[in-house]
Amino acid sequence: MLQPFGPEIWLSDGAPIKAALGFHYPTRMAVMRLLDGSVAIWSPTAVTPEGLEEIQQLGPIYALIAPNGLHHMHLADWVRACPDAEVVAVPSLEKKRRDLLIDTFLTETGYSLWPGEIDHILLETRITSEAVFFHHASGTVLFTDLLQQMPRTWYKGWRSWVARLDLITEDEPTVPRKFRIAISDRDAARRRVDTILDWPIQRVVMAHGTPVTEDAQAFLKRAFQWL
């Protein structure tokens, strides 16, 4: 079910998804309505008939966005459900998903179809490149995996220790340790984070963690202070 998060943006939490070694992650997608009335879906979760109908009531689905090289599990199902939608993805997904026809790649030059509505910047790691988005109408910045927070009881046994070492069960969302280690060019990463912090951010959304709706700028400075 869609939950309003701000002007022209809605969130929907999906079922947890299984990853390697028995780890599972909560899922979340964002739906943003553009000025022309069409809809862009960020990090699509599993398709359901009810969810699809609810989104279509907002407007025609124009774009399906894979914001990093890891969030693509349900993309093919969405393409089948919305054959007229444009698939937008980070370049690294092309080799990983040769079964998908990607219409537009997210590059450093930005996505010119949404000027003044949705901006993005790429943050590169050895794990994956991630496009961080800024939705102007709601003042929302959207992170996929570069910010995470799970409840401390989310994992059991040895997985809970791994999660703790990875910093994903901290008191507030932060950059997982594995992504910190995977950033090879820290100077470039700092420049990109500075660009993000220059956006007039009011809210922060992440695929795995509690959204931040107060003091968003201060929160992001804390989350990236290590960098």
C-alpha contacts under 8 A as a table, 3 or more apart, distances in Angstrom:
res1	aa1	res2	aa2	distance
1	M	12	S	5.78
1	M	13	D	7.66
1	M	51	G	6.36
1	M	54	E	7.76
2	L	10	W	5.79
2	L	11	L	5.52
2	L	12	S	4.86
2	L	51	G	7.73
2	L	54	E	7.52
2	L	55	I	7.91
3	Q	10	W	5.26
3	Q	11	L	5.15
3	Q	12	S	6.19
4	P	7	P	7.86
4	P	9	I	6.27
4	P	10	W	4.39
4	P	11	L	6.45
5	F	9	I	5.71
5	F	10	W	5.18
5	F	11	L	6.40
6	G	9	I	5.46
6	G	10	W	7.13
6	G	137	A	7.99
6	G	138	S	5.13
7	P	137	A	5.88
7	P	138	S	4.99
8	E	32	M	5.72
8	E	33	R	5.23
8	E	34	L	7.56
8	E	137	A	6.70
8	E	138	S	6.90
9	I	30	A	6.87
9	I	31	V	5.61
9	I	32	M	4.53
9	I	33	R	6.52
9	I	138	S	6.92
10	W	30	A	5.67
10	W	31	V	5.10
10	W	32	M	6.58
11	L	28	R	6.96
11	L	29	M	5.83
11	L	30	A	4.56
11	L	31	V	6.29
12	S	28	R	5.67
12	S	29	M	5.45
12	S	30	A	6.45
13	D	26	P	7.67
13	D	27	T	5.74
13	D	28	R	4.28
13	D	29	M	6.47
13	D	45	T	7.67
14	G	26	P	7.11
14	G	27	T	5.10
14	G	28	R	5.70
14	G	29	M	7.68
14	G	45	T	5.69
14	G	46	A	6.63
15	A	26	P	6.50
15	A	27	T	6.23
15	A	45	T	7.87
15	A	46	A	7.60
16	P	24	H	6.18
16	P	25	Y	5.16
16	P	26	P	4.24
16	P	27	T	5.66
17	I	24	H	5.40
17	I	25	Y	5.35
17	I	26	P	6.45
17	I	27	T	6.89
18	K	22	G	6.62
18	K	23	F	6.02
18	K	24	H	4.34
18	K	25	Y	6.56
19	A	22	G	6.16
19	A	23	F	5.23
19	A	24	H	5.57
19	A	25	Y	7.47
20	A	23	F	5.97
23	F	155	Y	7.75
23	F	159	R	7.25
25	Y	208	H	6.83
26	P	207	A	7.48
26	P	208	H	5.71
26	P	209	G	7.97
27	T	45	T	6.49
27	T	207	A	5.73
27	T	208	H	6.19
28	R	43	S	7.22
28	R	44	P	7.54
28	R	45	T	6.36
28	R	206	M	7.69
28	R	207	A	4.90
28	R	208	H	7.03
29	M	41	I	7.02
29	M	42	W	5.62
29	M	43	S	5.08
29	M	44	P	5.20
29	M	45	T	5.87
29	M	207	A	6.83
30	A	41	I	5.87
30	A	42	W	5.09
30	A	43	S	6.96
30	A	44	P	7.60
31	V	39	V	6.72
31	V	40	A	5.85
31	V	41	I	4.64
31	V	42	W	6.29
31	V	55	I	7.69
32	M	39	V	5.64
32	M	40	A	5.26
32	M	41	I	6.46
32	M	42	W	7.90
32	M	135	H	7.89
33	R	37	G	6.03
33	R	38	S	5.75
33	R	39	V	4.45
33	R	40	A	6.39
33	R	58	L	7.33
33	R	59	G	7.37
34	L	37	G	5.37
34	L	38	S	5.49
34	L	39	V	5.99
34	L	40	A	7.43
34	L	117	E	7.05
35	L	38	S	7.40
35	L	117	E	7.82
37	G	58	L	7.77
37	G	59	G	5.68
37	G	60	P	7.40
38	S	58	L	7.82
38	S	59	G	4.99
38	S	60	P	4.93
38	S	61	I	5.89
38	S	62	Y	5.71
39	V	55	I	7.99
39	V	58	L	7.24
39	V	59	G	5.80
39	V	60	P	5.93
39	V	61	I	4.71
39	V	62	Y	5.39
39	V	63	A	6.75
40	A	61	I	6.22
40	A	62	Y	5.72
40	A	63	A	4.58
40	A	64	L	6.05
40	A	65	I	7.27
41	I	44	P	6.13
41	I	61	I	7.64
41	I	63	A	6.18
41	I	64	L	5.03
41	I	65	I	5.93
42	W	64	L	6.40
42	W	65	I	4.79
42	W	66	A	6.68
42	W	67	P	7.00
43	S	64	L	7.66
43	S	65	I	5.84
43	S	66	A	5.41
43	S	67	P	6.29
43	S	71	H	6.13
43	S	72	H	7.44
43	S	144	T	7.71
43	S	207	A	7.72
44	P	47	V	7.89
44	P	64	L	7.14
44	P	65	I	7.32
44	P	66	A	7.62
44	P	72	H	7.83
44	P	74	H	6.49
44	P	75	L	6.67
44	P	78	W	7.70
45	T	74	H	6.08
46	A	74	H	5.53
46	A	77	D	7.80
47	V	51	G	6.80
47	V	52	L	6.66
47	V	74	H	7.32
47	V	77	D	6.75
47	V	78	W	6.45
48	T	51	G	5.14
48	T	52	L	6.02
49	P	52	L	5.18
49	P	53	E	6.16
50	E	53	E	5.24
50	E	54	E	6.17
51	G	54	E	5.06
51	G	55	I	6.27
52	L	55	I	5.27
52	L	56	Q	6.16
53	E	56	Q	5.06
53	E	57	Q	6.29
54	E	57	Q	5.30
54	E	58	L	7.11
55	I	58	L	5.35
55	I	59	G	7.00
55	I	61	I	7.69
56	Q	59	G	5.16
56	Q	60	P	5.66
56	Q	61	I	6.56
57	Q	60	P	7.85
61	I	64	L	7.89
61	I	82	C	7.19
61	I	85	A	5.97
62	Y	84	D	7.37
62	Y	85	A	4.71
62	Y	86	E	6.00
63	A	85	A	5.10
63	A	86	E	4.56
63	A	87	V	5.87
63	A	88	V	6.71
64	L	75	L	7.59
64	L	78	W	7.71
64	L	79	V	7.99
64	L	85	A	6.58
64	L	86	E	6.10
64	L	87	V	4.97
64	L	88	V	5.96
65	I	87	V	6.19
65	I	88	V	4.74
65	I	89	A	5.78
66	A	69	G	7.26
66	A	71	H	5.85
66	A	72	H	5.89
66	A	75	L	7.65
66	A	87	V	7.80
66	A	88	V	6.20
66	A	89	A	4.63
66	A	90	V	6.79
67	P	71	H	6.78
67	P	89	A	5.99
67	P	90	V	6.26
67	P	130	E	5.86
67	P	131	A	5.18
67	P	132	V	7.35
67	P	144	T	6.81
68	N	71	H	5.85
68	N	89	A	7.06
68	N	90	V	5.73
68	N	93	L	7.65
68	N	128	T	6.49
68	N	129	S	5.74
68	N	130	E	4.38
68	N	131	A	6.21
68	N	144	T	7.21
69	G	72	H	7.04
69	G	90	V	6.57
69	G	92	S	5.99
69	G	93	L	5.17
69	G	96	K	7.94
69	G	128	T	5.58
69	G	129	S	6.55
69	G	130	E	7.24
70	L	73	M	7.78
70	L	128	T	7.26
71	H	144	T	7.97
72	H	75	L	5.15
72	H	76	A	7.94
73	M	76	A	7.58
74	H	77	D	5.49
74	H	78	W	6.54
75	L	78	W	5.14
75	L	79	V	6.24
76	A	79	V	4.99
76	A	80	R	6.31
76	A	100	L	6.89
77	D	80	R	5.18
77	D	81	A	6.23
78	W	81	A	4.89
78	W	82	C	5.82
78	W	83	P	7.99
79	V	82	C	5.05
79	V	83	P	5.22
79	V	84	D	8.00
79	V	85	A	7.03
79	V	87	V	7.80
80	R	83	P	5.52
82	C	85	A	5.53
86	E	102	I	7.72
86	E	103	D	5.94
86	E	104	T	7.57
87	V	101	L	7.29
87	V	102	I	5.13
87	V	103	D	5.23
87	V	104	T	6.49
88	V	102	I	6.20
88	V	103	D	6.10
88	V	104	T	4.84
88	V	105	F	5.77
88	V	106	L	6.85
89	A	93	L	6.71
89	A	102	I	6.76
89	A	104	T	6.58
89	A	105	F	5.11
89	A	106	L	5.76
90	V	93	L	5.92
90	V	94	E	7.98
90	V	105	F	5.45
90	V	106	L	4.94
90	V	107	T	7.20
90	V	129	S	6.99
90	V	130	E	7.14
90	V	131	A	7.04
91	P	94	E	5.87
91	P	105	F	5.53
91	P	106	L	6.63
91	P	107	T	7.51
92	S	95	K	6.47
92	S	96	K	7.09
92	S	128	T	7.50
92	S	129	S	7.18
93	L	96	K	5.01
93	L	97	R	5.87
94	E	97	R	5.51
94	E	98	R	5.99
94	E	100	L	7.75
94	E	102	I	7.21
95	K	98	R	5.73
97	R	100	L	5.65
98	R	101	L	7.46
102	I	105	F	7.15
106	L	110	G	6.62
106	L	111	Y	6.51
106	L	122	L	7.88
106	L	131	A	7.17
107	T	110	G	5.75
107	T	111	Y	7.46
107	T	121	I	7.86
107	T	122	L	7.03
108	E	121	I	6.26
108	E	122	L	6.20
110	G	119	D	6.87
110	G	120	H	6.21
110	G	121	I	7.04
111	Y	114	W	6.30
111	Y	115	P	7.41
111	Y	119	D	7.24
111	Y	120	H	7.51
112	S	115	P	5.59
114	W	117	E	5.31
114	W	118	I	5.54
114	W	119	D	7.35
115	P	118	I	6.49
115	P	119	D	7.03
116	G	119	D	7.17
116	G	136	H	6.89
117	E	135	H	6.12
117	E	136	H	5.30
117	E	137	A	6.89
118	I	133	F	6.67
118	I	134	F	5.51
118	I	135	H	4.71
118	I	136	H	6.07
119	D	133	F	5.61
119	D	134	F	5.09
119	D	135	H	6.77
119	D	136	H	7.85
120	H	131	A	6.04
120	H	132	V	5.34
120	H	133	F	4.25
120	H	134	F	6.07
121	I	131	A	5.50
121	I	132	V	5.45
121	I	133	F	6.75
121	I	192	R	6.98
121	I	196	I	7.72
122	L	129	S	6.63
122	L	130	E	5.58
122	L	131	A	4.45
122	L	132	V	6.27
122	L	192	R	7.53
123	L	129	S	5.77
123	L	130	E	5.32
123	L	131	A	6.36
123	L	132	V	7.33
123	L	189	A	6.34
123	L	192	R	6.81
124	E	128	T	6.57
124	E	129	S	4.37
124	E	130	E	6.41
124	E	183	I	6.79
124	E	189	A	7.41
125	T	128	T	5.34
125	T	129	S	5.66
125	T	179	F	6.78
125	T	182	A	5.11
125	T	183	I	4.58
125	T	184	S	6.68
126	R	129	S	7.67
126	R	182	A	4.93
126	R	183	I	6.41
126	R	184	S	7.19
127	I	179	F	7.14
127	I	182	A	6.27
130	E	144	T	7.28
130	E	145	D	7.85
130	E	146	L	7.71
131	A	143	F	7.72
132	V	141	V	7.07
132	V	142	L	5.77
132	V	143	F	5.35
132	V	144	T	7.47
133	F	141	V	5.53
133	F	142	L	5.06
133	F	143	F	7.04
134	F	139	G	6.95
134	F	140	T	5.67
134	F	141	V	4.36
134	F	142	L	6.32
134	F	199	W	7.53
134	F	201	I	7.92
135	H	138	S	6.00
135	H	139	G	5.72
135	H	140	T	5.15
135	H	141	V	6.32
135	H	142	L	7.95
136	H	139	G	5.02
136	H	140	T	6.91
137	A	140	T	7.96
138	S	202	Q	7.50
138	S	203	R	7.75
139	G	200	P	6.27
139	G	201	I	4.89
139	G	202	Q	4.93
139	G	203	R	6.11
140	T	201	I	5.89
140	T	202	Q	5.98
140	T	203	R	4.59
140	T	204	V	5.54
140	T	205	V	6.98
141	V	201	I	6.46
141	V	203	R	6.36
141	V	204	V	4.99
141	V	205	V	6.25
142	L	204	V	6.03
142	L	205	V	4.81
142	L	206	M	5.78
143	F	146	L	6.15
143	F	147	L	6.22
143	F	204	V	7.61
143	F	205	V	6.15
143	F	206	M	4.65
143	F	207	A	6.83
144	T	147	L	6.83
144	T	206	M	5.23
144	T	207	A	4.96
144	T	208	H	7.34
145	D	148	Q	6.19
145	D	206	M	7.12
145	D	207	A	6.67
145	D	208	H	7.03
146	L	174	T	7.76
146	L	175	V	5.33
146	L	176	P	6.85
146	L	179	F	6.81
147	L	173	P	5.86
147	L	174	T	5.01
147	L	175	V	4.68
147	L	176	P	6.80
147	L	206	M	6.31
147	L	208	H	7.56
147	L	209	G	7.70
147	L	223	A	7.98
148	Q	168	I	5.66
148	Q	173	P	5.07
148	Q	174	T	5.71
148	Q	175	V	6.40
148	Q	176	P	6.67
148	Q	206	M	6.80
148	Q	207	A	7.53
148	Q	208	H	5.15
148	Q	209	G	5.21
149	Q	168	I	4.81
149	Q	169	T	5.43
149	Q	170	E	6.55
149	Q	171	D	7.92
149	Q	172	E	6.48
149	Q	173	P	4.57
149	Q	174	T	6.81
149	Q	208	H	6.14
149	Q	209	G	4.40
149	Q	210	T	6.89
150	M	154	W	6.26
150	M	168	I	5.84
150	M	169	T	5.02
150	M	170	E	7.80
150	M	208	H	6.99
150	M	209	G	5.96
151	P	154	W	5.19
151	P	169	T	5.91
152	R	155	Y	7.14
152	R	160	S	7.49
152	R	169	T	5.30
152	R	170	E	7.92
153	T	156	K	6.86
153	T	160	S	7.65
154	W	160	S	7.59
155	Y	159	R	5.68
155	Y	160	S	4.74
155	Y	163	A	7.55
156	K	159	R	5.77
156	K	160	S	5.10
157	G	160	S	5.60
157	G	161	W	7.15
158	W	161	W	5.18
158	W	162	V	6.40
159	R	162	V	4.99
159	R	163	A	6.06
160	S	163	A	5.04
160	S	164	R	6.13
161	W	164	R	5.03
161	W	165	L	6.19
162	V	165	L	5.10
162	V	166	D	6.11
163	A	166	D	4.95
163	A	167	L	6.31
163	A	168	I	5.62
163	A	169	T	6.40
164	R	167	L	5.09
164	R	168	I	6.15
164	R	169	T	5.62
164	R	170	E	7.50
165	L	168	I	7.85
165	L	177	R	7.44
166	D	176	P	5.30
166	D	177	R	4.75
166	D	178	K	6.39
167	L	170	E	5.74
167	L	174	T	7.18
167	L	175	V	7.43
167	L	176	P	5.31
167	L	177	R	6.00
168	I	173	P	7.19
168	I	174	T	6.98
168	I	175	V	7.71
168	I	176	P	5.77
169	T	172	E	7.93
169	T	173	P	7.99
170	E	173	P	6.63
170	E	174	T	7.34
173	P	209	G	6.46
173	P	210	T	7.35
173	P	223	A	7.20
174	T	223	A	4.94
174	T	224	F	7.64
175	V	179	F	6.69
175	V	180	R	6.76
175	V	223	A	6.47
175	V	224	F	7.23
176	P	179	F	5.49
176	P	180	R	6.53
177	R	180	R	5.00
177	R	181	I	6.28
178	K	181	I	5.22
178	K	182	A	6.11
179	F	182	A	4.80
179	F	183	I	6.39
180	R	183	I	5.63
181	I	184	S	7.61
183	I	186	R	6.21
183	I	189	A	7.49
185	D	188	A	5.52
185	D	189	A	6.34
186	R	189	A	4.84
186	R	190	R	6.01
186	R	227	L	7.10
187	D	190	R	5.15
187	D	191	R	6.38
188	A	191	R	5.17
188	A	192	R	6.35
189	A	192	R	5.13
189	A	193	V	6.14
190	R	193	V	5.06
190	R	194	D	6.08
190	R	227	L	6.66
191	R	194	D	5.07
191	R	195	T	6.38
192	R	195	T	5.03
192	R	196	I	6.36
193	V	196	I	4.93
193	V	197	L	6.17
193	V	224	F	7.81
194	D	197	L	5.03
194	D	198	D	6.27
195	T	198	D	5.11
195	T	199	W	6.89
196	I	199	W	5.47
197	L	200	P	7.66
197	L	201	I	7.52
197	L	217	Q	6.77
197	L	220	L	7.52
197	L	221	K	7.73
201	I	204	V	7.56
201	I	216	A	6.38
201	I	217	Q	6.26
202	Q	213	T	6.66
202	Q	214	E	7.13
202	Q	215	D	7.21
202	Q	216	A	5.50
202	Q	217	Q	7.22
203	R	211	P	7.39
203	R	212	V	5.60
203	R	213	T	4.68
203	R	214	E	6.92
203	R	216	A	5.52
204	V	211	P	5.63
204	V	212	V	4.95
204	V	213	T	6.60
204	V	216	A	6.39
205	V	209	G	7.90
205	V	210	T	7.50
205	V	211	P	4.73
205	V	212	V	6.63
206	M	209	G	5.83
206	M	210	T	7.32
206	M	211	P	6.46
212	V	215	D	7.94
212	V	216	A	6.29
212	V	219	F	8.00
213	T	216	A	6.35
215	D	218	A	5.45
215	D	219	F	6.22
216	A	219	F	5.00
216	A	220	L	6.24
217	Q	220	L	5.27
217	Q	221	K	6.33
218	A	221	K	5.16
218	A	222	R	6.36
219	F	222	R	5.20
219	F	223	A	6.19
220	L	223	A	4.89
220	L	224	F	6.19
221	K	224	F	5.38
221	K	225	Q	5.69
222	R	225	Q	5.05
223	A	226	W	7.51
224	F	227	L	5.52
